[in-house]
Amino acid sequence: MQDFEKLGTFYLGRVFDPVSRRPEDELLLYDSRDLVTHAVVVGMTGSGKTGLCIGLLEEAAIDRVPAIAIDPKGDLGNIALQFPELRPEDFAPWVSGEDAGRENISVDELASRQAALWREGLAKWGQDGARIRRLREAAEVTIYTPGSSAGVPLSMLKSFAAPPASLVEDREAFRDRISVTATAVLSLLGIEADPIKSREHILISGNLEKAWRDGKALDIAALIQQIQKPPTDRVGVLDLEAFYPAKERFELATSLNNLLASPGFEAWLEGEPLDIDRLLRTPEGKPRISVISIAHLGDADRMFVVSMLFNEILSWTRRQSGTTSLRAIVYMDEIFGYFPPSANPPSKRPLLTLVKQARAFGVGIVLATQNPVDLDYKGLANAGTWFIGRLQTERDKLRLIEGLEGVAGESGAKWDRARMDQILAGLGKRVFLMNNVHESEPVCFETRWTLSYLRGPLTRAQIKTLMSGRMPPPAPPSPAVSDGMRAEPAATNARPVLPPEVPQAWIPVRGNGAGIVYRPQLLAAVQMRFTDAKTKVDAAKDAVYMTPVRDEALPVQWEEAVEADVDPDSLEKEGVAGASYAPLPPPATKARNYQKWNKDAINWIYSQQQLVIYRSPSTKLCSNPGESEAAFRARIDQRAREDRDAAAEKLRQKYAPKLLTLQDRLRRAQHALERQQEQAREAGWSTAVAVGTSVLGALLGSRRKVITRTNLGAAGRIHRERQDVGRAEEDVAAIEQQLRDLEAEVKAKTEELQTKIDAATDPLETITIKPKKTNIAVRLLTLAWAPYRGGEPAW
């Protein structure tokens, strides 16, 4: 079988002849870089669409390319069913008891059949358990279930984090981010809001814009409060009360509050944060296939999750460096309703932007659907590859052909409507037509056997079983929050009176001021500089540390300090009205203590704080200051993939002319051999005729003369023709050997490249850089009143 483990190629199947309806020997190897220009997969239920897409994700994972897969139907989780040993007991928990009952066999018997089926199916495609093991070791599969604890919970509403400054500066992108977020929030309430006409949309958009421009995140509670009391008194040129009276704003706030208070809504606030870096990589930097399962959600909730997810992916994409190599895949299994031709649901705008812009950053978008009628073909004009499977109706086929014809017209590509119509009419199960702009013409292929066990949609219980060891542990309480687990003195309404020389400030309250209790903390805003001549690091770091103040012999212990997410420039001069205050220990009332605590802070930072830099011995690359191990490994991976693709292209350019020359020589030698063989056959026939004539002549007379002249001439000719055939065969054999030698040389150099791209899995060196005392400056040291609500931080 043709070698399919090639650099940067995805093994998708085998070329299929649509005329004879039989597979050919040639394998379909898809260049991973082609996916940077995105792909669309169309096929009815039962066409093999899910198998093709899971196979694509498997190939990407083997190539260490991470992926986010949105799963509206519940069967993408099958990619987690990887059984390298292919034992019946591995399959048993996942086969259907109903299927076993219909076949009148036990579950164990059905599991044995499935194990045998998968073993035989893989073998027919040149695969085995070793390749499944390779897939398993290359990437981790995690199933996330927003709004549910069945899989790994994903927090969608804990906060609406402020976008990066680069996005805020991009006016169009920032406006889109605000609009989509506001539309998504209102969709949870069943409100289809027009961004221009809807008062609800305009109000929420204004609140988001104000908070995000100030660099602040909002949670759902703060958003409710801001609906009641917006941060502005005017909307455009109208007074706020004239534009949206307080009574009507209260109704909107109440609706959102009812949603927040509804049973089960807390699941939306729990789980891992919606962080694209964490979805694509484990903390150790290993690639991850993150399946975002939304099958358990209603339509409005699905739209909210998909819209928010596309928003975050878009923001993350814009922060990446440009590349022509595949960095990550974003796949959605059923795009129906999320990218329609005329309507504009909240999901469409960020997805359309991704399709237009993500290619520059190496992010491949793959969209699948069984409803070709409901696609925005104009928006998909940038899709470079179309995988088209069996369609359900003639109407579906005609709509798809019309859409693709329009795409081809806009791109200037050639289009043969009659041939496309003929091919699409004859597609069978697991047979797809690939129309790739990077190839000279469309090609039909049969999809390969998947490495993962395709058992169909997973139930919540099955997802829970698969993810039982992946649930994140509860976050430990912060020392500054728990206050060392000591008993909290009773708070009073009296604000402590302090001498004017004692510095104090208030941390801004998130949400309203109801139920706020201020606790005393010592806050230090510090600037540090880390330098190292060997690694050429010269990095500055600003940090804010907070530690409790106690009434003890050591009232302040910097060893208990934690880094706090507080902007020192946002500290306020007064607290909220009506708040309570925890008692202030006497040491915090004396100004001279703050000078000592300042020096203690510098000594603690000098002895304890450090900058950790990772170094890859194989690539000689060092991590950037503040770059996590996972992010650094991802960067090594991407650099290695770019270097590999560039080196592979050089190999192709170097050896392609030699291969073409040898192949051309081989064709000519084979043609020469065929001519010599034909001439030899003709000579043999001529000799047979001549011998027959000589025998006849012998019977009629002149026997010696005829026999001698005829036989000797024929024998000489046969001998010469045989020699010519032998020489032609030697020429063919010699050229074939040269081809084998050249292919072996290419393979050896390819394997060298393959070993180089494994650098991301090498052990990393850790370089620790400590700051000099002269490079530590305490910009601000103050008594900080930290707001708490119900025992939890309210900032």
Secondary structure as UniProt FT lines:
FT   TURN            7..8
FT   STRAND          9..17
FT   TURN            18..21
FT   STRAND          22..31
FT   HELIX           32..37
FT   STRAND          39..42
FT   TURN            45..46
FT   HELIX           49..62
FT   TURN            63..64
FT   STRAND          67..71
FT   HELIX           76..80
FT   TURN            84..85
FT   HELIX           88..91
FT   HELIX           92..94
FT   HELIX           97..102
FT   TURN            103..104
FT   HELIX           107..124
FT   TURN            125..126
FT   HELIX           129..138
FT   STRAND          140..144
FT   TURN            146..147
FT   STRAND          154..155
FT   HELIX           165..169
FT   HELIX           171..188
FT   TURN            189..190
FT   TURN            195..197
FT   HELIX           199..213
FT   TURN            214..215
FT   HELIX           220..228
FT   STRAND          234..235
FT   TURN            236..237
FT   STRAND          238..239
FT   HELIX           240..243
FT   HELIX           246..261
FT   TURN            263..264
FT   HELIX           265..269
FT   STRAND          272..273
FT   HELIX           276..280
FT   TURN            283..284
FT   STRAND          287..293
FT   TURN            295..296
FT   HELIX           299..318
FT   STRAND          328..332
FT   TURN            336..338
FT   TURN            346..347
FT   HELIX           348..357
FT   HELIX           358..361
FT   STRAND          363..369
FT   HELIX           372..374
FT   TURN            377..382
FT   STRAND          385..388
FT   HELIX           394..411
FT   HELIX           417..425
FT   TURN            429..430
FT   STRAND          431..436
FT   TURN            437..438
FT   STRAND          443..447
FT   HELIX           460..466
FT   TURN            467..470
FT   HELIX           479..482
FT   HELIX           483..485
FT   TURN            500..501
FT   STRAND          504..506
FT   TURN            514..515
FT   STRAND          516..532
FT   TURN            533..536
FT   STRAND          537..548
FT   HELIX           558..560
FT   STRAND          562..563
FT   HELIX           568..570
FT   TURN            577..578
FT   STRAND          580..581
FT   HELIX           586..589
FT   HELIX           591..608
FT   STRAND          611..615
FT   TURN            617..619
FT   TURN            625..626
FT   HELIX           629..700
FT   HELIX           703..756
FT   HELIX           757..761
FT   STRAND          765..769
FT   HELIX           773..775
FT   STRAND          776..789
FT   TURN            790..791
FT   STRAND          792..793
//
